[in-house]
């Protein structure tokens, strides 16, 4: 798959050469001579074009090598954006016993990821403007590796939470900046590159959930070693980003875009965009569904009489659905002028899966797991729409930070509310009804977010309308 991505780079002569909408690229202009202060040309005369052309030819291998490096970096970074969470979930009981955590503290621990994503993700555009997106992602991978390495060995709950927050901070800023890097380097391949990134993210999520316990057993049963081993994967992800640290071309807003677009982005008040709000709500509702599925789906099956081992496999199947579909859905979405049909299709699968869980959870368990897995692929669709709803990487950075930070805040109460309903009702009828009910507004706001428009144009139209009425 990476070879396919690398072979397509002939379509793009420069990562910064995309149009404002990211739908096409143009070859860089070759200078015909150096202009003097008096308006004359370079004394070399005709040698100027030849020299510039030779320099351009010499730079092409460097650009090709850098593009391949960015692809490798994106894949490795995506693989590390969820193991800090899913590896802990697999060993949560052992961690609780080892650290003497109460049930309340364990519940707080499961709520830390969306809180950190919301808090730290909002800072990512500011860091990107100052240091460059590549440097920030590199720092994010370092933070993930450091947090994962030290958190099992700090000796107490407070230290464990602090180290987890450090790793989650690295995940948060990388979450926000991945769409920015895709828009910046691959403006004409937003769908395919978002699909590749989303597929790697899903693979990392499911792999950490599946192999953490066996790896822990192989390491002598130590939960500390089982959690710390994931730091090695994060260290590998740091390597391809090191050469990109000094590349300021990755900074949000540094690509060649029309002056009018750059001016729009500098004064962009993203809260004035209805599409931005719709995308933030869509992101939050799909995240709510995903966290509920990861946290409660096995228990739903077990309470229906499904053996514990099979219930775990069913969750793995649900998560594994994201690996192939996360690559396909963004490619399909970018070929449509309106992504509403994809939103409706995914939402319908979710409603069908919840209906099955309500009426026959054990009888059709495999079908319901597959349907819920398909529905959870709203996440790569949301990332794709983030890249399509802004004209430049600066706009994508602001939209990504707003949608993800706001969305993760909205997702926090969902899993907790499901637990409260389950505890007080004594069954899964009300929680499943809540899950199905939340799918309806998810479809509605997703259709609104999928309309063919950009946040820059919306904000400009609103400002023009306000000026006309003043």
C-alpha positions in Angstrom: 0.0 0.0 0.0 2.8 2.4 0.8 4.4 1.6 -2.5 1.2 2.6 -4.2 1.2 5.9 -2.4 4.8 6.6 -3.2 4.2 5.8 -6.9 1.5 8.4 -7.1 3.9 11.2 -6.2 4.6 11.8 -9.8 1.2 13.4 -9.9 2.4 16.1 -7.5 5.6 18.0 -8.4 5.7 19.8 -5.1 3.9 19.4 -1.8 3.2 23.1 -1.8 1.9 23.4 -5.3 -1.7 22.6 -4.6 -4.6 24.9 -5.4 -6.6 26.5 -2.6 -9.1 23.7 -2.7 -6.5 21.0 -2.9 -7.9 19.5 -6.0 -5.0 20.0 -8.4 -1.4 20.8 -8.5 0.8 23.0 -10.8 4.4 22.7 -11.7 6.7 25.3 -10.2 7.7 28.1 -12.5 11.2 28.2 -13.7 12.9 31.6 -13.4 14.1 33.1 -16.7 16.8 35.3 -15.2 17.7 37.2 -12.1 16.4 40.7 -12.1 18.7 43.5 -11.0 17.9 46.5 -9.0 17.6 48.6 -12.2 15.3 46.3 -13.9 18.0 44.5 -16.0 18.6 40.8 -16.3 21.4 38.6 -15.0 24.7 39.0 -16.8 24.7 35.4 -17.6 21.9 36.0 -20.1 20.6 32.7 -21.4 22.5 30.7 -18.8 19.9 31.7 -16.2 17.0 29.4 -17.4 19.4 26.5 -17.9 20.9 26.9 -14.4 17.4 27.1 -12.8 16.2 24.1 -14.8 19.3 22.1 -13.7 18.6 23.1 -10.1 15.0 22.0 -10.4 16.0 18.6 -11.8 18.5 18.2 -9.0 15.8 18.9 -6.4 13.3 16.4 -7.7 15.0 13.3 -6.1 15.1 15.2 -2.8 11.4 16.0 -3.0 10.6 12.4 -3.9 12.6 11.1 -1.0 11.0 13.5 1.4 7.5 12.6 0.2 8.2 8.9 0.9 9.6 9.8 4.3 6.4 11.8 5.1 4.3 8.7 4.1 6.3 6.5 6.4 6.0 9.0 9.2 2.2 9.3 8.8 1.8 5.5 9.0 4.0 5.1 12.0 2.5 8.0 13.8 -1.0 6.7 13.2 0.0 3.3 14.6 0.8 5.0 17.9 -2.3 7.1 18.4 -4.3 4.5 20.3 -2.1 1.8 21.9 -1.7 4.0 25.0 -5.4 3.7 25.6 -6.3 0.2 24.4 -3.3 -1.5 26.0 -4.3 -0.1 29.3 -7.9 -1.3 28.8 -6.6 -4.8 28.3 -4.8 -4.7 31.6 -7.0 -2.4 33.6 -7.8 -4.9 36.3 -4.1 -5.7 36.9 -3.2 -2.0 37.0 -6.0 -1.4 39.5 -4.8 -4.1 41.8 -1.1 -3.2 41.4 -1.6 0.5 42.2 -4.5 0.0 44.7 -6.9 2.1 42.7 -10.5 2.5 43.8 -13.3 2.0 41.3 -13.8 5.8 41.2 -10.2 6.4 40.2 -10.3 3.7 37.6 -13.4 5.4 36.1 -11.5 8.7 36.1 -8.6 7.0 34.3 -11.0 5.9 31.5 -12.2 9.5 31.2 -8.7 11.0 30.9 -8.2 10.4 27.1 -11.1 12.6 25.8 -10.3 15.3 28.4 -6.6 15.4 27.2 -7.6 15.3 23.6 -9.9 18.3 24.1 -7.5 20.3 26.2 -4.2 19.7 24.4 -5.6 19.4 20.9 -6.7 23.0 20.9 -3.1 24.1 21.3 -1.8 22.2 18.3 -2.4 25.0 15.7 -0.5 27.5 17.8 2.4 25.1 18.1 2.3 24.3 14.4 2.5 28.0 13.5 5.5 28.5 15.7 7.5 25.3 15.2 6.1 23.7 12.1 3.7 20.8 12.0 6.4 18.2 11.4 8.3 19.3 14.5 5.2 19.2 16.6 4.3 15.7 15.5 7.9 14.6 16.2 7.6 16.1 19.7 4.3 14.3 20.0 5.9 10.9 19.3 8.6 11.7 21.8 6.0 12.5 24.4 4.1 9.3 23.7 7.3 7.2 24.0 8.3 8.9 27.2 4.9 8.7 28.8 4.4 5.0 27.9 7.9 4.1 29.2 7.8 5.8 32.6 4.1 5.4 33.6 4.3 1.8 34.8 7.3 2.5 37.0 6.5 5.7 38.8 5.0 3.8 41.7 1.7 5.5 42.4 -1.6 6.5 41.0 -0.7 10.2 40.7 2.5 9.4 38.8 0.6 6.9 36.6 -2.0 9.5 35.7 0.6 12.2 35.0 2.6 10.0 32.7 -0.5 8.9 30.9 -1.4 12.6 30.4 2.0 13.2 28.9 1.4 10.4 26.4 -2.1 11.6 25.7 -0.8 15.1 25.1 1.4 13.8 22.3 -1.5 11.9 20.9 -3.8 14.9 21.1 -1.5 17.3 19.1 -0.8 14.6 16.5 -4.5 13.8 16.2 -5.1 17.4 15.2 -2.1 17.8 12.9 -2.4 14.6 10.9 -5.1 16.2 8.6 -3.0 19.3 8.3 0.0 17.4 7.1 -2.1 15.4 4.7 -3.5 18.6 3.3 -0.1 20.3 3.1 1.8 17.5 1.5 -0.9 15.7 -0.5 -3.5 18.3 -1.5 -4.7 16.2 -4.5 -4.8 12.9 -2.5 -6.6 13.8 0.7 -8.9 10.8 0.4 -6.3 8.2 -0.2 -3.8 9.5 2.4 -6.5 10.0 5.0 -7.6 6.4 4.3 -4.0 5.2 4.7 -3.6 7.1 8.0 -7.0 5.9 9.3 -6.3 2.3 8.4 -3.0 2.4 10.3 -4.7 4.0 13.2 -7.4 1.2 13.3 -4.6 -1.4 13.0 -2.8 0.0 15.9 -6.0 0.2 18.0 -6.9 -3.4 17.4 -3.4 -4.8 17.6 -2.8 -3.2 21.0 -6.1 -4.6 22.3 -5.4 -8.1 20.9 -1.7 -8.7 21.8 -1.1 -6.8 25.0 -2.3 -9.7 27.2 -0.3 -12.4 25.3 2.8 -10.2 25.3 2.4 -9.6 29.0 2.2 -13.3 29.7 5.3 -13.9 27.5 7.1 -11.3 29.6 6.4 -13.2 32.8 3.0 -11.8 33.6 4.2 -8.3 34.6 1.6 -5.7 33.7 4.3 -3.0 34.0 6.4 -4.7 31.2 3.3 -5.3 29.2 2.4 -1.6 29.1 6.0 -0.3 28.8 6.7 -2.4 25.7 4.5 -0.1 23.6 7.1 2.7 24.1 9.4 0.8 21.7 6.9 1.2 18.9 6.6 4.9 19.6 10.4 5.3 19.6 10.4 3.9 16.0 7.8 6.4 15.0 10.0 9.3 16.1 12.7 8.5 13.5 11.1 9.5 10.2 10.0 12.8 11.7 13.5 13.9 12.8 14.6 15.1 9.3 11.3 17.0 9.0 11.8 19.0 12.2 13.6 21.9 10.5 11.2 21.8 7.5 9.1 24.9 8.1 7.2 24.1 4.9 5.1 21.8 7.1 3.9 24.6 9.2 0.2 25.3 8.8 -0.4 28.1 6.5 3.0 28.1 4.8 2.0 26.6 1.5 1.5 28.8 -1.6 -2.1 29.7 -1.5 -3.8 32.8 -3.0 -3.4 36.0 -0.9 -7.2 36.2 -0.5 -7.3 32.8 1.1 -4.4 33.5 3.4 -6.1 36.7 4.5 -9.3 34.8 5.2 -7.4 32.2 7.3 -5.6 34.9 9.3 -8.8 36.5 10.5 -10.9 33.3 10.5 -13.5 33.2 13.3 -14.3 29.5 13.0 -17.2 29.6 15.5 -19.1 31.7 12.9 -19.2 28.7 10.5 -22.2 26.4 10.7 -20.2 23.7 8.9 -17.6 23.8 11.6 -20.2 23.4 14.3 -21.9 20.6 12.4 -18.5 18.8 12.0 -17.7 19.2 15.6 -21.0 17.7 16.7 -20.6 14.9 14.2 -17.1 14.2 15.5 -18.4 14.2 19.1 -21.3 11.9 18.4 -19.2 9.4 16.5 -16.6 9.4 19.2 -19.4 8.8 21.8 -20.5 5.8 19.9 -17.0 4.5 19.5 -16.2 4.8 23.3 -19.5 3.2 24.2 -18.7 0.3 21.9 -15.2 -0.2 23.1 -16.2 0.1 26.8 -19.5 -1.8 26.9 -20.1 -4.1 23.9 -18.4 -7.1 25.4 -20.5 -6.8 28.6 -23.7 -6.6 26.5 -22.8 -9.9 24.8 -21.7 -11.5 28.1 -25.0 -10.5 29.9 -26.8 -12.1 26.9 -25.1 -15.4 27.5 -22.2 -15.2 25.1 -19.0 -16.7 26.7 -16.4 -14.2 27.8 -13.8 -15.4 25.3 -16.2 -15.1 22.4 -17.4 -11.6 23.6 -13.7 -10.4 23.4 -13.4 -11.8 19.9 -16.6 -10.0 18.9 -15.1 -6.7 20.1 -11.9 -7.5 18.2 -14.0 -8.1 15.0 -15.8 -4.8 15.5 -12.6 -2.9 15.8 -10.9 -4.8 12.9 -13.7 -3.7 10.6 -12.0 -0.3 10.6 -8.8 -1.5 9.0 -10.1 -2.1 5.4 -13.0 0.3 5.6 -10.9 3.2 6.9 -9.0 3.1 3.6 -12.0 2.7 1.4 -14.4 5.2 2.9 -12.2 8.4 2.6 -11.5 7.6 -1.1 -15.2 7.2 -1.8 -16.0 10.4 0.2 -13.6 12.6 -1.7 -15.2 11.6 -5.0 -18.6 12.9 -3.9 -19.5 16.5 -3.8 -21.7 15.8 -0.8 -20.7 13.2 1.8 -24.3 12.9 3.2 -25.0 9.5 1.5 -22.0 8.0 3.2 -23.1 9.4 6.6 -26.5 8.0 6.1 -25.2 4.6 5.1 -22.9 4.3 8.2 -25.7 5.6 10.5 -28.1 3.0 9.1 -25.7 0.2 9.9 -25.4 1.5 13.4 -29.2 1.7 13.9 -29.5 -1.9 12.5 -26.7 -3.1 14.9 -28.4 -1.5 17.9 -31.7 -3.0 17.0 -30.1 -6.4 16.8 -28.5 -5.9 20.2 -31.9 -4.9 21.7 -34.0 -7.8 20.3 -31.5 -10.7 19.9 -28.1 -9.9 21.2 -26.8 -13.5 21.4 -28.7 -14.9 18.4 -27.1 -12.6 15.8 -24.0 -11.5 17.8 -21.6 -11.7 14.8 -23.9 -9.7 12.6 -24.4 -7.0 15.2 -20.6 -6.8 15.8 -20.0 -6.4 12.1 -22.7 -3.7 11.8 -21.4 -1.7 14.8 -17.9 -2.0 13.3 -19.1 -0.5 10.0 -20.9 2.3 11.8 -17.7 3.1 13.8 -16.0 4.0 10.5 -17.6 7.4 10.8 -14.2 8.4 12.3 -12.2 8.3 9.1 -15.1 10.0 7.3 -15.0 12.9 9.8 -11.2 13.3 9.3 -11.7 13.3 5.5 -14.4 16.0 5.8 -12.0 18.1 8.0 -9.6 18.1 5.1 -12.2 19.0 2.5 -14.1 21.8 4.4 -11.1 24.2 4.4 -9.1 25.8 1.6 -5.6 25.6 3.1 -3.6 23.8 5.7 -4.0 26.9 8.0 -7.8 26.5 7.7 -7.6 22.7 8.2 -5.5 23.2 11.4 -8.1 25.5 12.9 -11.0 23.3 11.8 -9.3 20.1 13.0 -8.5 21.6 16.4 -12.0 23.0 16.8 -13.9 19.9 15.7 -11.7 17.5 17.6 -11.5 19.5 20.9 -15.2 20.3 20.9 -16.1 16.8 19.8 -14.1 15.0 22.4 -15.7 17.3 25.1 -19.1 16.3 23.8 -18.1 12.6 24.0 -17.2 12.5 27.7 -20.7 12.0 29.2 -21.9 9.2 26.8 -20.1 6.2 28.2 -20.7 7.3 31.8 -24.4 7.8 31.1 -24.6 4.3 29.6 -23.1 2.9 32.8 -25.5 4.8 35.0 -28.6 3.7 33.0 -27.3 0.1 33.1 -26.8 0.1 36.8 -30.1 1.7 37.7 -32.3 -0.1 35.1 -30.7 -3.5 35.7 -30.6 -4.3 32.0 -29.4 -3.1 28.6 -32.8 -1.9 27.2 -32.4 1.8 28.1 -28.7 2.1 27.3 -29.2 0.6 23.9 -32.1 2.9 23.3 -29.9 5.8 24.2 -27.2 4.6 21.8 -29.8 4.3 19.0 -31.2 7.7 19.9 -27.8 9.4 19.6 -27.3 7.9 16.1 -30.2 10.1 14.8 -28.6 13.5 15.5 -25.3 12.0 14.3 -26.8 11.4 10.9 -28.4 14.8 10.8 -25.3 16.8 11.7 -23.2 14.6 9.5 -25.4 15.4 6.5 -25.0 19.1 7.2 -21.2 18.8 7.6 -21.0 16.9 4.3 -22.3 19.8 2.2 -20.0 21.1 -0.5 -18.7 24.3 1.0 -15.7 25.7 3.0 -15.6 27.3 6.3 -13.7 30.3 4.9 -16.6 31.1 2.4 -19.2 30.6 5.2 -17.5 33.1 7.5 -16.9 35.6 4.7 -20.6 35.4 3.7 -21.7 35.9 7.2 -19.4 38.9 7.6 -20.7 40.3 4.4 -24.3 39.8 5.4 -23.6 41.5 8.8 -22.0 44.4 7.0 -24.9 44.8 4.7 -27.4 45.0 7.5 -25.3 47.4 9.6 
